[in-house]
C-alpha cells in the first residue's frame, strides 16, 4: 500500500520528466526551424546569384567581340546587381549574426532566452527600418504605381467625347457630331411628308454640349430620328421604312414579301455564271423604327411599282446611210410619234451624220447592275519604227517589215446596266502572240523634176511614157495568162510621164511592198482619165510624184517613178489602157 507522500514524490518526478521532455522537444523544433530557414534562404540566394551570373555570362558571350562595350556593360550590370542584391546580402549577414546571437543566448541563458532572441531578430529582420517588408515594399511600390497608372490611362482613353443633344428642352441622347442631328431632322421631315402632298415643316430647337461618355454610348441617325419623332404630337407605329438611294418610299408593317419580290426580280437577270454579281444600282434599305401611322403604304402596290417598267426619254444619233425611213425602222416609232417628240420631222427631213432625235424607250423602274467575269481575246496593236534609205526619194515611205498585230487573252469583270456596258475592270491579260513592229524606210534621194517632150507626130497616139531612149519592151498584151497591159523595162527611179493630158483620178499607195496581192498586184498606182474618155494605169511605181487626185496634168508631166512594187519581179512600168471601163490592148496607142 503506497503512502500519500510517495504519490506526491512520484507525481513530482513525473511532472519534472514531462517538463524536461517538452523543453527538449522545443529545443529540437527550434533548431530544426532555424536550420531549415537558414538553408532555404541560403539556397534561394544561391539560385538568384546563379541566375544573374548566368545572364551576365550569356551577355558577356554575345558581346565578346565588342570588348570596349562589354567592359562598360559588365560594369553597369554589376552595379545594377550590387544595388539589387545589397539588401539580400545584408539579410544574409544579418541572418548569420542573428544565428550566432541566438546560439550564444542558448548557451548562456537557456532555451527561453534564445527563443526570445530569435523572436526579436525575426521582428527586426522583417519589420525593421531596413527589414524585408520595407525592402519589398520599396521594390513593389513602383510596380504597383505603374500598374495603377496604366489602368487609369486605359480607362481615360476608353472614354469618348460626344455632343449631348437636347431638342425642344428634352434630352435626346449623345451624338458623334452635329451632322447626325441635321441628317436626322431631314429624315424626320421625309417621314412626315413622304408623298410630297404637304409642305408643312416641323421646326425644332436644339442645343449641344460637349460631354465625356463611355464607348458605344452615341446614337445613330435613325435612333435620333425615332426619339425626335416621339416628341411630336402625332400617332406613330413601329414599321420598316423603305429607302431607295436617298429617297423614302413609305413604311411597311412587314418587309418580308417585298424583299422576296425584289430577290425574284434579281433572279430574272441571273445566269449560271458562278462569277457573277447581280445587284440593284441603288441601295435598298428597310430601316426598322418609329414612323407616322399615315406613312404606311400598301405592300402589294409598292411591289407593283418597284417591279414595273417606265418610259424614259432617249436619243438616237444618225449614222452614215440613215434616212427618215431607216430611223423609223430602227427606233420602232412611226412618223407621228417621232414628229411629236421632234417637231418638224417627216419623210422629207434631211438627215446628217451626228443628228440626234429624241425617242422613248422602256427601262426597269429599278436599274440592275450585272457584273460578270468575261474571257475574250484582245488585239495588241503593233508599233511603228522609221529608218532611212538612199534608194527612195524624199517624201516616199516604203514598208520594209509589215506590222502584225499581236493577240492576248483577257479576263475582265464587265458591268452592264440595262444591257449597256458601264464599267470594265481587267483582272489579267496574257500575251498569246507578240506583235511585230512595222518598219518604214523613209527615202533620202532628191526627187528629179523632169517633163518629157509632149509633141507627137501621129494623131491618136500617146507619147512615150519614159524619157527618150529609155525603156525596153517586155511582156505585152496577153503574152501570158491574165496579162492585160504592156511592160516597159527601165532602171529603178526612171521618171514616168503622162502619155496624154487629163485629170488624175486615182492614186494608190501600196501599204506593203511584199504583199503581192495588194490592190490587184498593181503596187503604187496612178490612174489618169484623159479628155477623150480613155484611162491609163501606171503600175508598180517605186514612188508617186508630187501630184494629187483631181489635179489636171498635161502630156509629158511627171507622174511617178519606175519601181517593182506589187506583183512584180523586177523594175518596170506596167501601163494599161481602159476604154469604156474595159481593158484594151495598149500597143496601138504606144507604137
Order of alpha helices (4+ residues) and beta strands (2+ residues): alpha-alpha-alpha-alpha-beta-beta-alpha-beta-alpha-beta-beta-alpha-beta-beta-alpha-beta-alpha-alpha-beta-beta-beta-beta-beta-beta-beta-beta-beta-beta-beta-beta-beta-beta-beta-beta-beta-beta-alpha
